[in-house]
């Protein structure tokens, strides 16, 4: 049971932004639009019911897309952690994944788990990345 909870916690740590959007915005939005759609249909307001049903579709799509991104980020986490375990810390492992805040967060968690957290933090500090640099480098 504890191992399963650790995996769930790691899933949320690796991609917190996607989880916030999925569970914090899309799921409640789906519930609200579903209720509004049913209410409008039952009151005979078909146009508003269809518009709200479209809102349900958009929220479900957003939820599924963000969960897909979360799963993809978890797979990247496993690859980076495996590479760090196999080859030890190397800038060539970290550099390709340091372009956006989400990737840097994932790499930092993977390197912490592999025992190279301090080296990765120093690397990001040397490159000038701060916690508030959300926008990707192009």
Buried (B, 14 or more C-beta within 10 A) or exposed (E): EEEEEEEEEBBEBBBEBBBEBBBEBBBEBBEBBBEBBEEBBEEEEEEBBEBBBEBBEBBBEBBEBBBEBBBEBBEBBEEBBEBBEEEEBEEEBBEEBBBBBBBBBBBBBBBBBBEBBEBBBEBBEEBEBEEEBEEEEE
